[in-house]
Amino acid sequence: MLPNHQSIAPSVLYFGTPVVLMVTRNDDGTANITPMSSAWTLGSCVVLGLSSATQGAINLLRDGECTLNFPAASLWANVERIARTTGANPVPPHKAELGFIHEADKFALGGFAIQPSELIRTPRIAECPLQFETRLLTCHRSAKQQGASSTRLIMEVDVQRVHAHRSIVLPGTNHIDTARWNPLFYVFRHYFGDAVDLGKTFRAEH
């Protein structure tokens, strides 16, 4: 059988993960939104990959808490409105080169509403059907440097409380209704939604 694969060198390796809108508090108490997709769960924890130069990482290291908000696919345009913005002022040089601009109120720009949290001071995004309140457990610096002005951080946060819109919860349970939950995915810098349910693993019964 002839091989059908070829070696390639893609500019990014975002092979397909859910979009996360991380909310943190600036030092003046205002809220900042950091759109990201480098996140995955490990039990009751979530591992986040962030640049040390992002305002979200700076805030999380200082305050030790954040909310993780998962937008539905229908919110992709709202997410894209804030994609080119940063809460850092001045804009870090490497971000300025990519065309990023400073924006102090990403909630207003993205058309999002602030929703108070229950266990932490950092607010949630009301429009996101799934939300986590979290506290920082640990932070590691990646062995591979990102550049002269920043490094990659691997941050582990502990989920304190989960909020889900009633429309995506199976009545009388603590389970997400996967037939109604349609998350936004980031695949090689393209937004995707409307995933097709192909079946379930045996572990879905537990």
TORDONU-831668 format. One line per 10 residues: number of its first residue (from 1); their letters; for each residue x, y, z of C-alpha. Coordinates in steps of 0.02 Angstrom, whole numbers. Each point is the difference from the previous one (the first is absolute). Layout:
NUM) a) X,Y,Z | ... $
//
This chain:
1) mlpnhqsiap) 0,0,0 | 72,169,-50 | 17,131,138 | -128,139,-11 | 76,117,128 | 122,142,-29 | 107,100,119 | -60,179,21 | 50,150,105 | -161,91,52 $
11) svlyfgtpvv) 19,173,75 | -114,-47,146 | -48,-162,86 | -177,45,56 | -69,-167,-56 | -171,31,75 | -47,49,177 | -147,95,78 | 11,189,10 | 17,63,179 $
21) lmvtrnddgt) -31,179,54 | 104,21,157 | -55,145,110 | 121,76,126 | 3,160,103 | 117,143,-41 | 91,86,142 | -131,139,-3 | -140,-127,26 | -68,3,-178 $
31) anitpmssaw) -24,-163,-95 | 105,-60,-146 | -43,-137,-127 | 137,-109,-74 | -58,-107,-147 | 99,-162,-5 | -8,-180,-59 | 151,-79,86 | -98,-80,142 | -40,-178,53 $
41) tlgscvvlgl) -75,-83,152 | 88,-115,122 | -127,-65,124 | -68,151,92 | 141,110,-64 | 27,93,-163 | 173,24,-76 | 22,166,-91 | 136,51,-122 | 32,188,-2 $
51) ssatqgainl) 133,124,-49 | 77,88,150 | -28,166,-89 | -189,-15,-8 | -100,105,122 | -100,-154,46 | 155,-94,57 | 63,151,97 | -168,18,87 | -16,-185,39 $
61) lrdgectlnf) 173,-7,78 | -39,152,107 | -178,-42,56 | 6,-190,-8 | -173,-18,-75 | -94,5,-164 | -159,-57,-83 | 1,-109,-155 | -147,33,-113 | -43,-114,-146 $
71) paaslwanve) -95,86,-141 | -125,-88,-110 | 40,-9,-186 | -127,138,-32 | 112,124,93 | 148,-17,-118 | -21,177,-70 | -1,72,176 | 161,-92,38 | 80,61,-160 $
81) riarttganp) -41,181,45 | 122,-9,146 | 126,-119,-79 | 118,140,-55 | -4,92,166 | 105,-8,158 | -26,68,174 | 186,38,12 | 45,184,-16 | 118,33,-83 $
91) vpphkaelgf) -24,-142,-123 | 146,-124,13 | 117,18,-151 | -29,-175,-68 | -189,28,5 | 13,173,-78 | 92,-78,-146 | -150,-115,-27 | -121,145,-2 | -69,-12,177 $
101) iheadkfalg) -75,156,79 | -38,45,181 | -180,-12,57 | -50,38,179 | -181,-60,-11 | -7,-164,-95 | -171,-39,72 | -76,149,-91 | 97,-31,-160 | -50,-183,-6 $
111) gfaiqpseli) -181,33,46 | 16,-99,162 | -84,30,168 | 87,-16,169 | -72,-133,116 | 63,-8,181 | 80,-160,62 | -50,-87,160 | 165,-56,78 | 129,118,-75 $
121) rtpriaecpl) 9,185,-40 | 30,-22,-186 | -160,12,-103 | -69,-117,-133 | -65,33,-176 | -190,-12,4 | -18,-53,-182 | 111,-154,19 | -106,-155,37 | 140,-87,96 $
131) qfetrlltch) 108,88,131 | 132,-54,126 | 55,97,155 | 181,-47,33 | 149,35,112 | 183,-14,-50 | 94,-151,66 | 170,13,-84 | 94,77,-145 | 147,-68,-99 $
141) rsakqqgass) 107,82,-133 | 14,-98,-161 | 171,-71,-40 | -18,76,-174 | 9,189,-5 | -129,98,-99 | 110,151,-35 | 105,137,76 | -148,93,77 | -102,-145,68 $
151) trlimevdvq) 0,-182,50 | -132,-135,-8 | -86,-37,165 | -87,-163,46 | -127,44,135 | -108,-123,96 | -163,63,74 | -120,-92,114 | -185,8,-43 | -98,64,150 $
161) rvhahrsivl) -173,8,-77 | -80,-42,-167 | -146,99,-71 | -103,-63,-147 | -148,82,-83 | -160,-97,34 | -25,-26,-187 | 153,-115,-10 | -29,-101,161 | -95,-164,0 $
171) pgtnhidtar) -147,32,119 | 24,-71,174 | 184,-41,-28 | 174,76,6 | 33,-50,-180 | 22,110,-153 | -125,-39,-138 | 123,-31,-141 | -141,9,-127 | -27,183,47 $
181) wnplfyvfrh) 176,58,45 | 86,65,-156 | 174,67,49 | 108,112,-108 | 159,-85,-62 | 163,78,-61 | 79,-105,-138 | 158,63,-85 | -58,180,29 | -176,-31,-67 $
191) yfgdavdlgk) -159,-3,104 | -106,-159,-7 | -166,-50,75 | -149,-116,-25 | 97,-159,40 | -89,-163,-43 | -29,-126,141 | 79,-162,-60 | -31,-103,157 | 57,-13,179 $
201) tfraeh) 139,-88,93 | -39,-133,131 | 55,123,134 | -149,111,-39 | -104,-119,105 | 93,49,159 $
//
